[in-house]
Amino acid sequence: MNKATPTATLAVNNSPVTYDGTAQAVSVGITVSSVPGSVANILTGGAASQTDAGTYAVTADFVPTDAANYNSLLGQAAGNFVIEKATPTAMLAVHNSPVAYDGTAKAATVGITVSSVPGAVANILTGGAASQTDVGIYAVTADFVPTDSANYNSLIGLSAGNFVIEKADSATALVSSENPSLEGSNVTFTATVTPVAPATTTPTGSIQFYTNGVACGGPRSLSGGVASITLATLPIGYTTVDATYVSDGNFLGSLDSLEQLVHAIPQTPITAGIKNNGNGTVTVSFTGTPYVEYVVQASSNVAAPVWENVSTNMAGADGQWSFTESKDGYSSRFYRSAIP
């Protein structure tokens, strides 16, 4: 009499499991069978066990308890045994922050400070982009990619800290179209703002002009790094003119200043007096217009004078100035002042 053939359904009991680098063996159970029996010869993907992450077809034999009367069921499918990828741990950090603004796109460099498995950094995003140009503080994310990517998951979008682009230095230079100038004349003051290395981009923004600490209207927009203002109401004498660069955000502010001298419309000077100093010299005093430049002229022959310039002087705030000369070599000497 031939043995009877039973029926049995097998199933994997311990799936999924997580990769841990060791060989993993499947556990197979009997869900239903027509006769009592047990499981033998379990094969996971054709082997007794598997180490790497993957999905492995499982087979096993059903062995009836009454082996004398029932055949074994060999190589029965029991489903799949899944070894899932393990998830590593890793900490990332930005290595090249802060950097100075220079007008070019800057990318963060990210390194691994600690990780549970070997790996590398990929897909670095600085403020959501591959790089940034303007000054700012940008959150950096990156992926950690394990070297053994078959058995470990990548860590996507890990925070790596901030990438900081700092403001660049600027330099402002102020010049006058005419210094000194005459009372009532138009004087143009021009401010030029340039980047300081390593920056090379022409600064944008505006210039606020001041005279003696008082703002001259509102800020003047830069064009090509240049802004200017024309003034015709400067008082006689010295006026401090300042130009302050108001940054657009990528540069630090800077300033420059100058002393603008305004002369009154010059009047004909007069000789106020002459003094023998008793030490072989004479001093001649003159009066003219305050802050105006005059020349002192001298001649040794009043009958047929040949005037020569012997000094150039600026009248003081009271309109006066003087000139001192040695008498040596002269039997007589005549002086006068004139407008240059």
Secondary structure, 3 states (H helix, E strand, C coil): CCCECCCEEEEECCCCEECCCCCECCCEEEEEECCCEEEEEEEECCECCECCCEEEEEEEEEEECCCCCECCEEEEEEEEEEEECECCCEEEEECCCCEECCCCCECCCEEEEEECCCEEEEEEEECCECCECCCEEEEEEEEEEECCCCCECCEEEEEEEEEEEECECEEEEEEECCCCEECCCCEEEEEEEEECCCCCCCCCEEEEEEECCEECCCCEECECCEEEEEECCCCCEEEEEEEEEEECCCECCCEEEEEEEEECCCCCCEEEEEEECCCCEEEEEEECCCCCEEEEEEECCCCCCCCEEEEEEECCCCCEEEEEEECCCCCCCEEEEECC
